[in-house]
Every structure is written in structure tokens, then in C-alpha cells.
Amino acid sequence: MKFSVLFFIAALGAIQFSSCKVEGCTNVGASNYDPDANFSDESCVFPGCTDPNAVNYDMEAVGDNGTCIYVSDIHFVLTRTLADTQYVHVYWERLYKGYLDATCSETDISCETNCQSVSLENLRPGEYYFGAVLRPGTDTLKGGYISIGSQKCLVVEID
């Protein structure tokens, strides 16, 4: 009798335990986390960047969450007419990157311009300082900070 009572109590405990099993996503980092789940059913969903062109592409992400980061290209183009002996030095983060001496006459300048340009490629998002200085001389024609974000290409017209 003692054995059957113990068996009955053990069986009752097992039934009670299994009835408390709640399947669901148990990972708090998932978008479908279930705080009531106590048993993972492998259904967790992790959104992220789903664009393979982005530097933070996540091939395991399910659903794009708008966090994609792109490297950017930037093109400095001269739209100002200079005297024959003048040219413009372009600086990026206070380092010399090149010069411009031909005026671009295109009316709609884009990243695919045929104009002479000083180009920088594969820039990561951030805040960068640039300057365009007229030579001979030291007149800054344009300068300041450029914010690189999710855009893939920027054109800066030096006018």
C-alpha cells in the first residue's frame, strides 16, 4: 500500500508539472518573447538588417527593423568658375585628398557625374570635417561638418 501511495503522489506530481509547461519563445532578446513561456519551442524571431548591401547585414534576421547601415561614397565637384591659374584643394578630416581645377557644367549633378571630382569611398556613418580651399591663396570656399548616415552616395558642390 505504501508503494502505491508513493507512486500515486509521484504520478500526480508529474501530471501537475507537465500541465505547467508553457511552450513559446524564452529569449528576452527576441521580438516575440513570451514571458509566460517556460519551455523554448524554437520559435524566437530576431529582426535585423535584411539588406545584403548593408555593412550590418544579418542573414539570420527575420523581418527588417530599419537598422541597416551603409558605407557611403562622397564626391566633391567644382561648380564655380575659376581663373586659369586657380584650383581648389579638398581636405577630409584635415588631410589633403586631391584638387579640382575643372568646372562642372552639368545642371543635375549626381553620383554618376562625368565631371572631375575628388571622391572618397566606403565611408562609415559618422560626422566628418571637410574643407575646400582656393589656391593660390587660403580662402575657404566651403567647409564644415558632413553627417554620413544611411545614404549610399553624397555630392558636395563647391561653388
C-alpha positions in Angstrom: 0.0 0.0 0.0 2.8 2.3 0.9 4.3 1.8 -2.6 1.1 2.6 -4.4 0.6 5.8 -2.4 4.1 6.9 -3.2 3.6 6.0 -6.9 0.2 7.9 -6.9 1.9 11.0 -5.4 4.8 10.8 -7.9 2.4 10.4 -10.8 0.2 13.3 -9.6 3.3 15.5 -9.4 4.4 14.6 -12.9 0.9 15.4 -14.2 0.9 18.7 -12.4 4.4 19.5 -13.6 3.6 18.7 -17.2 0.4 20.8 -17.1 2.5 23.8 -16.1 4.7 23.5 -19.2 4.2 26.6 -21.4 5.9 26.5 -24.8 7.0 29.7 -26.6 9.9 31.9 -27.2 12.0 32.2 -24.0 14.7 34.5 -25.3 14.2 38.1 -24.0 16.1 39.5 -27.0 13.6 38.2 -29.5 10.7 40.3 -30.8 8.2 37.5 -29.9 9.5 36.9 -26.4 6.8 35.2 -24.3 7.4 36.0 -20.5 4.9 33.2 -19.7 6.8 30.6 -21.6 9.0 28.2 -19.6 10.0 25.9 -22.4 11.5 27.0 -25.7 9.7 25.9 -28.8 12.5 27.3 -31.1 10.0 29.9 -32.4 12.0 33.0 -31.5 12.2 35.8 -34.1 15.1 38.2 -34.3 14.6 41.1 -36.6 17.6 43.0 -38.0 19.1 44.3 -41.2 17.9 42.2 -44.1 19.7 44.1 -46.9 22.7 42.3 -48.2 24.2 45.6 -49.4 24.5 46.9 -45.8 27.6 46.5 -43.7 25.5 45.1 -40.8 23.5 42.6 -42.9 22.2 39.8 -40.8 21.4 36.7 -42.8 19.6 35.2 -39.9 17.3 38.2 -39.3 13.6 37.7 -39.8 12.0 41.0 -40.7 13.9 44.2 -41.4 13.9 46.6 -38.4 15.3 49.7 -40.1 18.8 49.4 -38.6 20.7 48.8 -41.8 24.0 50.8 -42.1 25.6 51.6 -45.5 29.0 52.7 -46.4 28.9 55.9 -48.3 30.8 57.4 -51.2 31.2 61.2 -51.4 32.1 63.2 -54.4 33.4 66.8 -54.3 32.6 68.6 -57.6 33.6 72.2 -58.6 30.6 74.3 -59.9 32.4 77.6 -59.6 34.3 79.2 -62.5 38.0 79.7 -61.6 40.7 81.8 -63.2 43.1 79.8 -65.3 45.7 79.6 -62.6 43.4 78.7 -59.8 42.4 75.4 -58.3 40.7 74.0 -55.2 42.3 71.7 -52.6 39.9 69.3 -50.9 40.6 68.2 -47.3 38.8 65.5 -45.4 39.3 65.3 -41.7 42.0 67.9 -42.2 44.0 65.7 -44.6 44.6 66.7 -48.2 42.6 64.4 -50.6 43.0 66.0 -54.0 42.3 69.0 -56.1 39.8 70.3 -58.6 40.6 72.6 -61.5 37.8 72.0 -63.9 34.3 73.5 -63.6 31.4 71.1 -63.9 28.7 72.5 -66.2 26.1 69.7 -65.6 22.8 71.0 -64.4 21.8 68.0 -62.4 24.9 66.6 -60.7 24.6 63.1 -59.3 26.9 60.4 -58.0 27.3 59.2 -61.6 28.7 62.5 -62.8 31.1 62.8 -65.6 32.7 65.9 -64.1 36.1 65.9 -62.5 35.7 65.1 -58.8 37.6 64.2 -55.7 35.9 61.1 -54.5 36.1 59.2 -51.2 34.7 55.7 -50.9 33.5 53.3 -48.3 32.9 55.9 -45.5 31.3 54.6 -42.4 28.5 56.5 -40.7 29.7 59.4 -38.6 30.4 63.1 -38.5 33.3 64.3 -40.7 35.0 67.6 -41.3 35.8 68.8 -44.8 37.2 71.9 -46.4 37.7 73.3 -49.9 40.4 75.9 -50.1 41.1 78.1 -53.1 44.7 78.1 -54.3 46.8 80.1 -54.8 45.6 81.8 -51.6 43.9 80.5 -48.5 40.2 81.4 -49.0 38.0 78.6 -47.7 35.2 78.2 -50.3 33.3 75.7 -48.4 33.8 73.7 -45.2 32.3 72.3 -42.1 30.9 69.0 -41.0 29.1 66.4 -43.0 27.0 63.8 -41.4 27.2 60.4 -43.1 24.2 58.2 -42.3 22.2 55.7 -44.4 22.7 57.4 -47.7 24.8 55.5 -50.2 26.3 58.5 -52.0 26.7 62.2 -51.5 27.7 65.0 -53.8 29.2 68.2 -52.5 29.2 71.1 -54.9 32.0 73.6 -54.4 30.6 76.9 -55.6 
